């Protein structure tokens, strides 16, 4: 959606719940994916996503366009909702269980290896410090640009680059050498 169309829809959503519904339909999948990537629990991700859109609806009249996509505001609400949930908790996040392989997969061994590597990388990312993990998920899980990540996290672009660099260096130390090519 072009920037001006999004801004117009957000302005309409301040007065019209149907317009907010269009924003919900557009952004729900990516906000849910982001929440799930952080909490690794379907039920909790659904709860967080619902809370995000409830808070967005309740506060949309206070939203002002700042040159960044509306989704940046939603991502910030998501990070805050997750932080609120885990505040005071130091438990481990559950790891995602591997999904079943597609039937008729041409090379099952390659698929098993690929999924195992992916699981191991995301498991290592889950162990990163909170800000490094958030930056990695936004960059590689949500394909966000450095500037968008900076806006979402409330940090400078340089700080985000440093977080990503430190995260990659830590992953290089913790993952076996055969994972090196995927960390460049």
Residue pairs with C-beta under 8 A, 6 or more apart in sequence:
1 9
1 26
3 69
6 69
6 70
7 65
7 70
9 19
9 22
9 23
10 23
10 60
10 63
10 65
10 70
12 19
13 19
13 20
13 22
13 23
13 60
14 60
14 61
14 63
17 57
20 56
20 57
20 60
23 56
23 70
24 53
27 70
27 71
27 74
28 49
28 53
30 71
30 142
31 49
31 52
31 53
31 71
31 74
31 75
31 78
32 45
32 46
32 49
33 141
33 142
34 75
34 78
34 137
34 138
34 141
34 142
35 44
35 45
35 48
35 49
35 52
35 78
35 81
35 82
36 42
36 45
37 137
37 141
37 142
38 45
38 78
38 82
38 93
38 133
38 134
38 137
39 45
39 48
39 82
39 85
39 93
40 93
40 94
40 95
40 96
40 126
41 93
41 94
44 85
48 78
48 81
48 82
48 85
49 78
51 81
52 74
52 77
52 78
52 81
55 77
55 81
56 63
56 73
56 74
56 77
63 70
63 73
66 151
68 147
68 148
68 151
69 148
72 148
72 151
72 152
75 138
75 152
76 151
76 152
76 153
76 154
79 134
79 152
79 153
83 130
93 126
95 119
95 122
95 123
95 126
96 119
96 122
98 115
98 116
98 119
99 115
101 108
101 111
101 112
101 115
102 111
105 111
117 179
117 182
120 175
120 179
121 171
121 175
121 179
121 182
124 171
124 174
124 175
125 133
125 136
125 137
125 167
125 171
126 133
127 174
128 136
128 167
128 170
128 171
131 153
131 155
131 163
132 163
132 164
132 166
132 167
132 170
133 167
134 153
135 149
135 153
135 160
135 163
135 164
135 167
136 164
136 167
138 144
138 148
138 149
138 152
138 153
139 146
139 149
139 164
144 152
146 157
146 160
146 161
147 157
149 155
149 160
150 156
150 157
150 159
150 160
153 160
155 163
168 183
171 179
171 183
172 180
172 183
175 183
